[in-house]
Amino acid sequence: MDLEKIVIPEAAFNPALGLLAQLLGLRKVEIQTALDSKHNPGYQTAFVPKGKSRRGKRRLDIPPEPLKIVQKVLLERCLYHIVPVVPGWAAMTGFFKGASIRRNVESHLRGNAFFQFDLKDAFPTVTSEMVRKTLEFLFSEKNVRRMFRFKDVRWFYFRYIRQQRRKKGGSQQLLPFLIIDPLTILWAFREIIIWLTIHEDRLPQGAPTSPFLLNLVLTAFEVPAKIKAFLENYGRYRVTIYADDITISTLETYIPEEVREGVIQVVETETPFTVNPKKTRYTERRQRSPHITGLALADGRHGLDNITVPKEFQRRARNLIHRAIFEPSLRAEALGIVAFLLDVYCFPDFLPNQIKRPYEKLLAVIKEE
């Protein structure tokens, strides 16, 4: 059945909204308030420096607070439980539970040649129709079971399965306790998710739900699967995707130019995305230690100290943490930077000394207050 051509009856949205409220542990009025806040006060646009180099500006569309709160809960209680039913999900290394920027780099620890590129305007490229197609993952029995496993909504899973089995048996009769069948409610449920996560028909970079939805979209449109299928003709390669940053590595000493150009052609001709020509990077370990998604890969080491943050970033982080000791307004930013560093170094004791010492002082000052 083509889910794109389904006409959803108006009567399905109220029970779908109630189901979503039960799933998220919220009241229907809270979700409705979040939807209303899209128009008043609406998303706020901000421009922040790009990456760790701080060069260039990245546009962020920041959702209003009522919407952001609902998006965070939606991510935790619903979206994180959707697993794609197509190949390629294993290549995604960021923005879901258990993922980290360190994991992305660890995948390439033994590589000797590295090809990296960014997808140009990846978030704005994703439209509501692309998310609608991606959320067809919702309709698999496995994902319905995973999503509606919580006590308050487990009833929906059992009714959905009973309804599907009746349809497979040739009966189109609705269950006596439902006015609208569960599948139709799930169609409306999908539409409400789109209303909550899409802004001006694009995926807003700045919303808590957007990075994970980008993961799902890239998988649904088979970006990692198509890259891997192309590379199989040329040898053994490892592919990872962290947000819009794609890294390819090999145990061989180099990656031929024809392979690099072929990968770009696959992305630009077989998927909805394009490659940013200004952000293609090719590195061979025999020439210099590579940087992957902003982290430095130490040469010849495979312990916990094999991945580190570049010295320039460490200096900026140290200065910010030191200033935050005396300026409370900077503490939230400083603690955010430390959280990122802990994601990289795994344990506080493994932080570089120039970070570890001011961080300990900052914690002591916060504790005293």
Secondary structure as GFF3:
##gff-version 3
##sequence-region A 1 369
A	DSSP	three_ten_helix	3	5	.	.	.	ID=ss1
A	DSSP	three_ten_helix	10	12	.	.	.	ID=ss2
A	DSSP	alpha_helix	13	24	.	.	.	ID=ss3
A	DSSP	alpha_helix	28	36	.	.	.	ID=ss4
A	DSSP	pi_helix	38	42	.	.	.	ID=ss5
A	DSSP	beta_strand	44	49	.	.	.	ID=ss6
A	DSSP	beta_strand	57	62	.	.	.	ID=ss7
A	DSSP	alpha_helix	65	77	.	.	.	ID=ss8
A	DSSP	three_ten_helix	79	81	.	.	.	ID=ss9
A	DSSP	three_ten_helix	89	91	.	.	.	ID=ss10
A	DSSP	alpha_helix	101	106	.	.	.	ID=ss11
A	DSSP	beta_strand	113	118	.	.	.	ID=ss12
A	DSSP	alpha_helix	122	125	.	.	.	ID=ss13
A	DSSP	alpha_helix	128	134	.	.	.	ID=ss14
A	DSSP	three_ten_helix	135	139	.	.	.	ID=ss15
A	DSSP	alpha_helix	141	147	.	.	.	ID=ss16
A	DSSP	three_ten_helix	151	153	.	.	.	ID=ss17
A	DSSP	alpha_helix	154	168	.	.	.	ID=ss18
A	DSSP	alpha_helix	182	197	.	.	.	ID=ss19
A	DSSP	alpha_helix	210	220	.	.	.	ID=ss20
A	DSSP	alpha_helix	223	231	.	.	.	ID=ss21
A	DSSP	beta_strand	238	242	.	.	.	ID=ss22
A	DSSP	beta_strand	245	250	.	.	.	ID=ss23
A	DSSP	alpha_helix	257	270	.	.	.	ID=ss24
A	DSSP	three_ten_helix	277	279	.	.	.	ID=ss25
A	DSSP	beta_strand	281	284	.	.	.	ID=ss26
A	DSSP	beta_strand	291	292	.	.	.	ID=ss27
A	DSSP	beta_strand	295	297	.	.	.	ID=ss28
A	DSSP	beta_strand	307	308	.	.	.	ID=ss29
A	DSSP	alpha_helix	311	326	.	.	.	ID=ss30
A	DSSP	three_ten_helix	328	330	.	.	.	ID=ss31
A	DSSP	alpha_helix	331	345	.	.	.	ID=ss32
A	DSSP	three_ten_helix	348	350	.	.	.	ID=ss33
A	DSSP	alpha_helix	353	368	.	.	.	ID=ss34
###
